Amino acid sequence: MAWAFLGLGLLATPFFVCAAKSPFLRAAKAEKDRQQAAFIIATMAEDRPSDIWDAFEDAMARGPRWRERIEWTLARMPDTRAILLACEAG
């Protein structure tokens, strides 16, 4: 997985991708990944919303599989999705 992202803002994105890939037997790992992503996004949204939004846009541009996994994960995280979308206004 590509971890070389633009600054801290993109650190949350791999957690979305990993959470979507985790099989049912690894549900605890997927939940941990979602919690970590939620924490990073909520924390950074307070001070650096444009960084979070840039990271999200970069991740979504990485192709259909990334988009699918991110969307799948965010569908399970409505509060985090709302925080992330609010960052668009920056």
LINSULFEN-V45918 format. One record per pair of residues at least 12 apart in sequence whose ideal C-beta (glycine too) atoms are under 6 Angstrom apart, sorted by sequence separation. I is the first residue (numbers start at 1). J is the second residue. D is the distance in Angstrom with one decimal. If there is no record, write none. Layout:
((I	J	D) (I	J	D))
This chain:
((1	14	5.4) (19	33	4.1) (18	33	4.9) (19	34	5.0) (15	33	4.1) (15	36	5.1) (16	37	5.6) (15	37	3.7) (12	37	4.2) (12	40	4.1) (56	84	6.0) (11	40	5.5) (12	41	5.0) (53	87	4.3) (9	44	5.9) (52	87	4.5) (53	88	5.3) (53	90	5.9) (45	83	5.1) (49	87	3.9) (41	80	5.5) (50	90	4.0) (42	83	5.7) (49	90	5.1) (9	51	3.5) (13	55	5.8) (38	80	4.4) (41	83	5.6) (45	87	5.4) (9	52	4.8) (34	77	5.8) (41	84	5.7) (7	51	5.6) (10	55	3.6) (9	55	3.7) (13	59	4.1) (20	69	3.5) (17	69	4.7) (20	72	4.5) (20	73	4.9) (16	70	4.6) (19	73	4.7) (16	73	4.2))
